[in-house]
Amino acid sequence: MLIVFLRAIILYAVIIFCIRLMGKKQLGELQPSEFVVTIMLSNIATLPIEDSDIPLSMGLIPILTFVCIDVFFSYLSLKSQSFRRLICGSPKVIISGGELDQRTMKELRYTVDDLMAALRTQQVFDISEVQMAVVETTGQISVFMKKSSQPLTP
């Protein structure tokens, strides 16, 4: 029992270190590749914790390998825009001039209900008031309101 406890603490510390190395982001801000690595890390870490017959190194080596790959991909993404587009995708304009782009909606598999829910979180209740809305690579929507719908500022 003590061995399982110690193995869990070691793997926990390694995963915390690895997540910190990957960068400080909230789950909703993760790129698809970062999200996959995070899920895989959690799955790999459970194997040596649950089965004490599996050597601890069988958990540590794949975890460190995936983190190294992710850090390397992050470096390549900083240096190459085409690689970044391949790994992370690119933002898509979903509303332009107050009108929905149905083709982009279909491409992103976005429903009108999904879009309206995302707009409501940004205090937008009428699509016709939106000059432009962009679905970012993280899945969040950035909204720019038409001049007539923007609040007055001094």
SVG drawing of the C-alpha trace seen along z (x, -y; Angstrom):
<svg xmlns="http://www.w3.org/2000/svg" viewBox="-32 -62 44 69">
<polyline fill="none" stroke="black" stroke-width="0.4" points="0.0,0.0 2.8,-2.4 4.5,-1.7 1.2,-2.6 1.0,-5.8 4.7,-6.8 4.3,-5.9 1.2,-8.1 3.0,-11.0 6.0,-10.7 3.7,-10.5 1.6,-13.5 4.8,-15.6 6.0,-14.6 2.7,-15.5 2.5,-18.8 6.0,-19.6 5.1,-18.6 1.9,-20.6 3.8,-23.6 6.5,-23.0 3.8,-22.9 2.5,-26.4 -0.1,-28.0 -3.5,-27.7 -7.0,-27.0 -8.6,-23.9 -10.8,-26.0 -7.7,-27.7 -5.8,-24.6 -5.0,-23.9 -6.2,-20.4 -2.7,-19.0 -2.2,-20.2 -5.6,-18.8 -4.7,-15.4 -1.3,-15.4 -3.1,-16.3 -5.6,-13.5 -2.9,-11.0 -0.8,-12.0 -3.6,-11.3 -4.2,-7.9 -0.6,-6.9 -0.1,-8.0 -2.9,-5.7 -1.4,-2.5 1.7,-2.3 -0.4,-3.7 -3.1,-1.0 -0.8,2.0 2.3,2.1 3.7,4.9 4.3,2.3 7.7,0.5 7.4,-3.2 9.6,-4.0 6.9,-2.5 4.8,-5.5 7.6,-8.2 9.2,-7.5 6.0,-7.9 4.9,-11.0 8.3,-12.7 8.3,-11.7 4.9,-13.2 5.8,-16.4 9.1,-16.7 7.1,-16.2 4.6,-18.9 7.4,-21.4 9.1,-20.6 5.9,-21.2 5.3,-24.4 8.8,-25.6 8.1,-24.6 4.7,-26.4 6.5,-29.6 8.9,-29.3 6.6,-28.2 3.2,-29.6 2.3,-26.7 3.1,-24.2 1.1,-26.2 -1.9,-26.2 -1.5,-22.4 -1.4,-21.6 -3.7,-24.3 -5.9,-25.3 -6.8,-28.8 -9.6,-31.2 -12.8,-31.2 -15.1,-34.1 -18.6,-32.9 -20.6,-36.1 -19.8,-39.0 -21.9,-42.1 -24.6,-40.7 -25.1,-37.6 -24.2,-34.0 -21.7,-32.2 -23.6,-28.9 -20.7,-27.2 -18.3,-27.9 -21.0,-26.9 -21.3,-23.5 -17.5,-23.1 -17.1,-23.7 -20.2,-21.6 -21.6,-24.5 -25.4,-24.8 -27.2,-28.1 -28.0,-27.1 -24.3,-26.7 -23.5,-30.0 -26.3,-31.8 -25.2,-30.3 -21.6,-31.5 -22.9,-35.0 -25.1,-35.3 -22.0,-34.7 -20.7,-37.9 -24.0,-39.8 -25.0,-39.6 -28.6,-38.7 -29.1,-39.7 -26.9,-38.4 -27.8,-41.5 -25.9,-43.7 -22.6,-41.8 -20.2,-43.2 -17.9,-40.2 -17.6,-37.1 -14.6,-34.8 -14.3,-31.2 -10.8,-31.1 -8.6,-28.0 -9.4,-27.3 -13.2,-27.2 -14.0,-30.5 -15.8,-33.2 -14.5,-36.7 -17.2,-39.3 -16.9,-42.8 -20.2,-44.7 -21.5,-47.2 -20.8,-50.8 -24.5,-51.5 -24.6,-48.6 -21.5,-49.5 -21.9,-51.3 -21.2,-55.0 -17.8,-55.9 -16.6,-59.4"/>
</svg>
